[in-house]
Amino acid sequence: MTTASATIPADAAPPRLGPAAYLTCFSGIVWREVLRYLHQRERFLSALVRPLVWLFIFAAGFRQTLGVSIIPPYESYVLYEVFVTPGLVGMIQLFNAMQSSLSMVYDRETGAMRTLLVSPFPRSFLLISKLLGGVAVSLLQVYVFLIIAWYWEIEPGGPPIPIGFGLSIPAPWNGYITALPALILAGLMLGSLALFMSSVIKQLENFAGVMNFVIFPMFFASSALYPLWRIRESSPLLYEICRFNPFTQAVELIRFALYGQFEWTSFASCVGFTAVFLLGAIYAYNPSKGLIGRRGGPGGGGA
């Protein structure tokens, strides 16, 4: 009986992976993330409870205290719940990214990450596929929230979008369409940050500390809940911190996109932060150079 070593030369190159193999791998990873989310009803509800509490309870209490003046992209005075809606959309994407980071840590502890990363596909491709799967999940959460906000009569504005034959898409649906590229870019940036953080977090028990020292400062030190000019009036130093916060740039990108406008500064900042975080995550998951390699591989739980 001939063995595999006798039939295959030792110096034979591994078979090249074609586009069909990459497409199958990509769709499998993304679909796994979506199915995992759909099967976790508690995760779906928790993703909506946080922003809805802010929208229905806190916004009602702060409406008189935090009235928002005429600032771009708004062309008139707006209610506080209108102003805070883009920030709550960013909150959904931020917490979803951190949830993806938690799942990466869990997969590493259980060994599922090793099964994924030892495949013949490049690690960068696998990590980007995992990242896009998380972005797809965040888009589902965001648009469910926007539909609920629409029933609450919180509608983004912006000029109608012409679609030809004398037809156009009126508000608020035009804002939901123009916000899609901004939501994808913001999701990529926050997901890349979470991907890098998953290489730093050693155990699931450390995730609570990350929540306190990373997520909440990013959220509260941003323009998600209040305009930055109010912060500048009380603390110029805090204003500068908020202005250079990556989450602030993501929120402002979404805010302008909901009104059919493009914010170049936020766009460039989000692209730059995405590149830095993603390259850091790819380096960290490199078995010979990154943080994962120093702990004994992606499936290990070494200290």
N, C-alpha and C positions, 0 to 999 in steps of 0.2 A: 504494500500500500504506500503510495507516494504522499509525502508530507507537504505542507504548505511551503516550507523553506526550500523544498526541492523543485517545486513548480514555479516559484517566484524568485527571480534573482535578488540577491541581497542588496545590490546597488540600484535597484529599480526605483524610479521616482514615484511618489504617491500620485494617484490619479487626480487630474485637475478638476476642480469643482466648477460646473457651468452655471449660467444664470438661473436655470431651473432649480438647481440645488439651493442656491442662495435665496431664491424666492420662497421655496418650501420652508427653509429654516426661518426666514423672517416672519412669514405668516404664522408658523407654528408658535414662535415666541410671543408675538403680539396677541394671537388668539388665546394663548394660555393666560396672559395677563387679564384680558377682557373676561374670560370665563371665571377666573378666580374672583374677580370683582363682582360679577353677576351672582355668584354663588354665596357671596358674603353680604347678606341683606343688612346686617348690622353696620357694615362699613359704608354702605350706601346711605343709610339713615344718618349716621354720625357725620358724614360729609356734608349733609344738608342742614342738620340741626344747628351747627355753629353759625353759619352765615344767616340763617333764618332768624335766629335769636337776635342777632345784631340788627337785622332789617326790621323786624316787627316790634321788638321791645326797646332796645337801646336807641334806635333811631327815633322812635316816638318820644322818648324822654329827652333826647338831646336836640330835638327839632328847633326849639326856641333858643336854646343856649348856643348852638353851633350852626346858626344860619350861615349859608355860604354866599359870598358876594359874587359879582360877575368876574369870573376868571376863565381863561381858556381851558377847555373847549366850549364852555357854556356861554351863551349869548344873552342870558338874563339871569336873574336870581333863581336859584334852585333850592329845593328842599334838601334837608340833610340826607334823607334816605336815597335821593337821586345821586347825590355826591358819593355816598358810601358804597353804592352798588358795585362799581369797578373794583374797589378795594376788597369787597367780599368775594368777588370772582377770583381775585388774586389769592385770597385766603384759601379758597377751595383748591387751587392749583398748588399752593405751598404745602398744605397738609397732605394732599394726595402724593406729592413728591416725597414727603417724609415717610408716608406709609409704604411707598415703594422701597425706600431705603431700609425700612424695618423688615420688609419681606426679603430683601437681599441678605441681610444679616441672618435671618432665620434659615434661608436656603443654604447659607455657608455653614451654619452649625449642623444642619441635618445632612449635609453632603450633597444636596441637590445642585449646588453651585459647581461642584467638581464635575458632575456629569455633564453640565452645560459647557464648561470652559475647556474640557479635554476633547471636545469635538474638533474635527479638522478645519472648522471655519476660524477665521482670524478673531482674536479676542475683541478687537475694536468693533468688528461687525456685530458680534454677539451683544456687546454692551450697548451699542447704538440701537439695536433691535429691542432690547429690554427697555431702553429709554423711550423709544417711540411707543411701545406698548403702554407705558405709564402715561404718556401724553394722551393717547387715545382714551384711556379711562378718565382722565381729568376733563376732557372735552364733553364726555357724557354727563359728568356731574355738573359742569358749568351750564350747559344748555338746559338741563332740568331746572336748575336754580333760576336762570333767566326767564324761563316760562312761568315759574311761580311768581317772579317779580313782575312780569307783564300782567298777570291777573291782579296784582296789587297796584296796577296802574303806574308802574315805574317803567317808562318807555324811553329808550335812547332816541336822540334826534338825528340830524344829519340830512343832507340833500338826498332826494330819491336817486336810485341807481337805474340808469337806462338799460334796458335789455333788448331794444330793437322793436321795430314795427310800431313805434309810438307808445310802447309800454314801458313802465318803470316799476321798481320795487319801492313802495312807500315805507315811511317809518312806522313801527320800529324795526321791521324785518331787515331793512337795509343795514342798520347798525349791527344786527346779529351776524350778517354776512361779512361786512367789512372788518368785524372784530376777529374773525376766524384766523387769519394769518398772525395777528398779534397774540392770540391765545396759544397758537402752536409755538411761536417763538418764546413766549413767557414760560410755557410748559417745558420746553427744551432747556431753558436756562435753569429753572428751579429743579428739574429732574437731573440735570448734570451735577448740580450742587449736591443733591441727595445721593447720587451715584458715588461721588467722591467721598461723601461722609460715610457711606456704607463700608468703605475700605478702612476707615479710621475706627469705627465702632467695633470693639472686640466681641461684646456679648450683648444679648437682648436687654439685660438689666441696665446697661449704660444708656439705652435709648431715652429714658426719662430725663436724664441729665442733658442730653442733646436737645430735647424739646425745650428745656428751660433756658439754656444758654445760647441757642441758635435761632430756633423758630420764633419764639415770642419777642426777642429784641428786634429781629428783622421785621416782624409784623407791626409792632407798635412804633418803632422808629422809622416810619414811612409815611407816605401820603395816603395810606389806605383809609384812615379814619378821620383825618382832618387835613386841611390845606397847609402847605408848608409855610405860607406867609404868617400864619398864626404862630407857628413854632419859632419863626425868626424874630417875632416881636418879644418873645419871652427869653429865648436863648440862642444867640447866633452860633455858638458851638454845636448845639444839638441840631440846629438847622443844617449845618454843613454835613454832619453825620447822616442825617436823614436824606440829604440830597445825593450823597454818594452810596447810599444803600442800594444794592442790586434789586431788592424787592420794590423800592420806590420807582425805579425805572420800568419794571414790569407793569406796575399798576398804572403809571402814566401812559405807557404804550397802549394798554387796554382801554383806558379812559378816552383817549383821543380816537382810537379806532372805533369805539362804539358810536361816535358821532361823525364817522366818515372822514376823519382827519388823520394826518400822518405826522408823528412827532419824531424828527430825525435824531435828536439827542438820545431819547430813550431807545430808539431802534439800534443806534450804534452801540450804546452801552450794553444792551441785551445781547447783541451779537458777540461783543468782546467778552463779556462774562461767560457766555455759553462756551466759547472756544477755550477759555482758561479752565473752567470747571471740567469740561469734557476731556481735555488733554490730561488734566490732573488725574481724572478717574481712570483713563486708559493706562497711564503710567503706573498708578497705584495697583492696578490689577495685573501688571506685568509680573510673571512668576519669578523673573530673575532680578528685577530692579525695584519693583514697587513694594508697597507696604504689605500686600497680601503674601508676596513671596517670602518676606522676612518672618512670617508667622507659620510657615510650613505648608503653604498651598491654600487654594480657595476653599477647600472643604474642611480644613482643620479649624479647630477652635483654640489654637495655641495662644499663649499670652504674648 
